[in-house]
């Protein structure tokens, strides 16, 4: 559906995204506190749709002034 960076940006632009934490520097969010599945990060799955284990928490845009854009 898109490039890997498109979906990584989806995570960065989500109000549920927390960041990457040591020791393994996994990308985490409220939906996936133990690590965002690679399938979502690499663009194979659009997390605006339900994903097993997300507890009903899905991509939700941050306010426009907080969004990350790459040109």
Helices and strands as residue ranges (DSSP letters): H 4-12, E 17-21, E 26-29, H 38-41, G 64-66
